[in-house]
Amino acid sequence: MPTLNQPKKNRNILILMERNSFFSREFLRGALAVRVDDWEFLCMPHTLNVGELRQFLANHLVDGVIARGLGDDVSQCVSSLGLPAVLIRGSEGQSIEYINGPQVDDGAIGRLAGEEFQVLNLGYWGFVHWEGIGWSEARRASFHSYATAHGMSNDTLSLPASSRASWEGISRIANWLAKLPKPCGILACNDEAGLDVLHACRIKNYDVPGEIAVIGVDNDRLLCESSSPALTSIDLKAGEIGRSAVIQLAKMLGGVGAELEHGPGAARLVVRSSSHEVDRYRLVYQKAMDYIESRPLENTGVDELARFSGVSRRGLERAFEKYNSRSPALVMRERRMEEIMQLLKNSSSSLESLAAQTGFSDTAGFSNFVKRMTGSSPGALRNSQ
């Protein structure tokens, strides 16, 4: 079984990334879920220049680096330090030579949106693009490639930095939409742009989703559900990318066996009412699953999950009966067990520590839960890895 080493001192892990975006928060959530016991995270903004980075390192002992969205000069500086480092592509045009970490599957974004628009039988597609942003260009390219390969007419509206998330941008989107054949499908480069498309549809009195179906990217649940209609979006599994980055760095530091793999999960489409009329039970089911995925280790009760999903307990059970062969309680237990299995694989923490991390009041409760779910004790499962 691959186990993590137990050095005599804590290891300081420097995280360099944007700290206020939804993707970053989800990335950090995934990273924190599997971080090694003796790691201490030092989270700094990715905008540090080379001089500022060197000044920081002169005052802090750093054992490894996880970074996203660095400029080439800072990426080169990090690479020259000789420290184990996992570098991930960010917004801008970072050179591929420095990128070695897990990435968003941009190709899946174009495919998922295109497949949805095909199901909806929409004859014309459009993409709202943010100029000068690397991930937006990659998403535009994948969407255009999929549309072209399937013989679909499509167009792109490119917005400069001055027009993003602004009234000017909404007005430009509205004028662009007026020129497109209807009905049509619009993929926005992210959820912020998706909300602007919905505002533009209101300006022009377009029916959504009847005349224009809209899909965003990121699945920022608060943003998506703050609009009316709620925004359909593509979930990039940012949390799993964070998890994968931590495991990759742990391998580089000699903390886990090379055979241990944990790649990021596949992107998925989360359907809401901005793309088409949606069965109410599907919306309830998706909202419940979002809650479970964002809190897999919490001991959430079925009644609490039903309240979050905005239905009665029986309404929640009906949604799961329709879209899942298992009950809400079983789905939550199985998802919690999946996270526990990851911790047993990736951490040499004591059972007492694992019980506390996974929401149990004592080791006995933790061990009994694991044995009920798997038929084996935590120790036996760990030894079998």
Residue pairs with C-beta under 8 A, 6 or more apart in sequence:
1 257
1 345
1 382
1 383
1 384
1 385
2 256
2 257
2 259
2 260
2 345
2 385
3 256
3 257
3 348
4 36
4 37
4 250
4 255
4 256
4 346
4 347
4 348
5 254
5 255
5 348
6 38
6 348
7 38
9 38
10 38
10 39
10 40
11 36
11 38
11 39
11 40
11 63
11 64
11 253
12 39
12 40
12 42
12 60
12 61
12 62
12 63
13 35
13 39
13 40
13 41
13 42
13 62
13 63
13 64
13 65
13 66
13 249
14 42
14 44
14 56
14 60
14 62
14 64
14 65
14 66
14 67
15 28
15 31
15 41
15 42
15 43
15 44
15 65
15 66
15 67
16 44
16 45
16 46
16 48
16 53
16 65
16 66
16 67
16 68
16 70
16 74
16 78
17 24
17 27
17 43
17 45
17 46
17 66
17 67
17 68
17 69
17 88
17 90
18 24
18 45
18 46
18 68
18 69
18 90
18 91
19 43
19 45
22 191
22 218
22 220
22 223
22 238
23 218
23 236
23 238
24 68
24 238
26 238
26 239
26 242
27 68
27 238
27 239
27 241
27 242
27 245
28 43
28 242
29 239
29 242
29 294
30 238
30 239
30 240
30 241
30 242
30 243
30 244
30 246
31 41
31 66
31 242
31 243
31 245
31 246
32 41
32 242
33 239
33 243
33 296
33 297
33 339
33 342
34 243
34 246
34 247
34 342
34 343
34 346
34 347
35 41
35 246
36 246
36 250
36 255
36 346
36 347
37 347
37 348
37 349
37 353
42 60
42 62
44 56
46 67
46 68
46 69
46 70
46 74
46 90
48 56
48 74
49 73
49 74
50 73
50 74
50 77
53 74
53 77
53 78
54 77
57 81
62 83
63 83
63 84
63 253
64 83
64 84
64 85
64 86
64 249
64 252
64 253
65 78
65 81
65 83
65 84
65 85
65 86
65 87
65 249
66 85
66 86
66 88
66 101
66 245
66 246
66 249
67 74
67 75
67 78
67 85
67 86
67 87
67 88
68 87
68 88
68 89
68 90
68 101
69 88
69 89
69 90
69 91
69 92
69 94
70 78
70 87
70 90
70 94
70 98
71 92
71 94
72 94
72 95
72 98
75 87
75 94
75 95
75 98
76 98
78 85
78 87
78 98
79 85
79 87
79 98
84 249
84 252
84 253
85 100
85 249
85 252
86 100
86 101
86 245
86 248
86 249
86 252
87 94
87 98
87 99
87 100
87 101
88 99
88 101
88 102
88 103
88 241
88 245
89 99
89 103
89 104
89 134
89 135
90 134
90 135
91 133
91 134
91 135
92 132
92 133
92 134
93 134
94 134
101 244
101 245
101 248
102 241
102 244
102 245
102 248
102 263
102 264
103 241
103 264
104 135
104 236
104 238
104 241
104 264
104 267
105 236
105 264
105 266
105 267
106 135
106 138
106 139
106 141
106 142
107 142
108 142
108 234
108 266
108 267
109 139
109 142
109 143
109 187
109 217
109 234
109 236
109 267
110 139
110 141
110 142
110 143
110 144
110 145
110 146
110 147
110 187
111 142
111 146
112 234
112 267
112 268
112 269
113 143
113 146
113 185
113 187
113 215
113 234
113 269
114 125
114 143
114 146
114 147
114 150
114 152
116 185
116 213
116 215
116 232
116 269
116 271
116 275
117 125
117 152
117 185
117 213
118 150
118 152
120 183
120 185
120 209
120 213
120 275
120 276
122 183
122 184
122 185
122 213
123 152
123 153
123 181
123 183
123 184
124 152
124 153
124 154
124 155
124 180
124 181
124 182
124 183
124 184
124 185
125 143
125 147
125 152
125 153
125 154
125 155
125 184
125 185
125 186
125 187
126 154
126 155
126 156
126 157
126 176
126 177
126 180
126 184
126 185
126 186
126 187
127 139
127 140
127 143
127 144
127 154
127 155
127 156
127 157
127 186
127 187
127 188
127 189
128 156
128 157
128 159
128 173
128 186
128 187
128 188
128 189
128 193
128 194
128 196
128 197
129 136
129 137
129 139
129 140
129 156
129 157
129 158
129 159
129 189
130 136
130 158
130 159
130 161
130 164
130 189
130 190
130 193
131 158
131 159
131 160
131 161
132 160
132 161
133 189
135 189
136 189
136 190
139 187
139 189
139 217
140 156
140 189
143 154
143 187
144 154
144 156
147 153
147 154
148 154
153 181
155 176
155 180
157 172
157 173
157 176
159 169
159 172
159 173
159 193
162 168
163 169
163 172
164 192
164 193
165 192
165 193
165 196
169 196
170 196
170 199
170 200
170 203
171 200
171 203
173 196
173 197
173 199
173 200
174 200
174 201
174 203
174 204
177 186
177 197
177 200
177 201
177 204
177 206
177 212
178 204
182 206
182 211
182 212
183 210
183 211
183 212
183 213
184 211
184 212
184 213
185 212
185 213
185 214
185 215
185 275
186 197
186 212
186 213
186 214
186 215
187 215
187 217
188 194
188 196
188 197
188 214
188 215
188 216
188 217
189 217
190 216
190 217
190 218
191 216
191 217
191 218
191 219
191 220
191 223
191 224
191 231
191 233
192 216
192 223
193 216
194 214
194 215
194 216
194 217
194 224
194 231
194 233
194 274
195 216
195 223
195 226
195 227
195 231
197 212
197 214
198 208
198 214
198 227
198 229
198 231
198 274
201 208
201 211
201 212
201 214
206 212
208 214
208 229
208 274
209 229
209 273
209 274
209 275
209 276
209 277
213 232
213 274
213 275
213 276
214 231
214 232
214 274
214 275
215 231
215 232
215 233
215 234
215 269
215 274
215 275
216 223
216 224
216 231
216 232
216 233
216 234
217 233
217 234
217 236
218 233
218 234
218 235
218 236
218 238
219 233
219 234
219 235
219 236
219 270
219 290
220 233
221 290
221 294
223 231
224 230
224 231
224 232
224 233
224 270
224 272
225 231
225 272
227 274
229 272
229 273
229 274
230 272
230 273
230 274
230 283
231 272
231 274
232 269
232 270
232 271
232 272
232 273
232 274
232 275
233 269
233 270
233 272
234 267
234 268
234 269
234 270
235 267
235 268
235 269
235 270
236 267
237 264
237 265
237 266
237 267
237 268
239 293
240 262
240 264
240 265
241 264
243 262
243 264
243 342
244 262
244 263
244 264
247 256
247 260
247 262
247 346
250 256
250 346
251 257
251 258
251 260
256 346
260 345
260 346
262 342
262 346
270 286
270 290
271 278
271 282
271 283
271 286
272 278
272 283
272 286
273 283
279 322
281 315
281 318
281 319
281 322
281 323
282 319
282 322
282 323
284 309
284 310
284 311
284 315
284 316
284 319
285 319
285 320
285 322
285 323
285 324
287 308
287 309
287 310
288 305
288 308
288 309
288 316
288 319
288 320
288 328
289 331
291 300
291 305
291 308
291 309
292 300
292 305
292 331
292 332
292 335
293 335
296 335
296 336
296 338
296 339
297 336
297 339
297 340
297 357
297 358
297 359
298 359
299 336
299 359
299 360
300 332
302 313
302 316
302 317
302 328
302 329
302 332
303 313
305 316
305 328
305 332
306 312
306 313
306 315
306 316
306 328
309 315
309 316
309 319
311 319
316 328
317 327
317 328
320 326
320 327
320 328
320 331
324 331
326 334
333 369
333 373
334 373
336 358
336 369
337 369
337 370
337 373
337 374
339 358
340 354
340 358
340 370
340 378
341 381
343 349
343 354
343 357
343 358
344 354
344 378
344 381
344 382
344 385
345 382
345 385
347 354
349 357
351 363
351 366
351 367
351 378
351 379
352 363
354 366
354 378
355 361
355 362
355 363
355 365
355 366
358 366
360 366
360 369
366 378
367 377
367 378
370 376
370 377
370 378
370 381
371 377
374 381
376 384
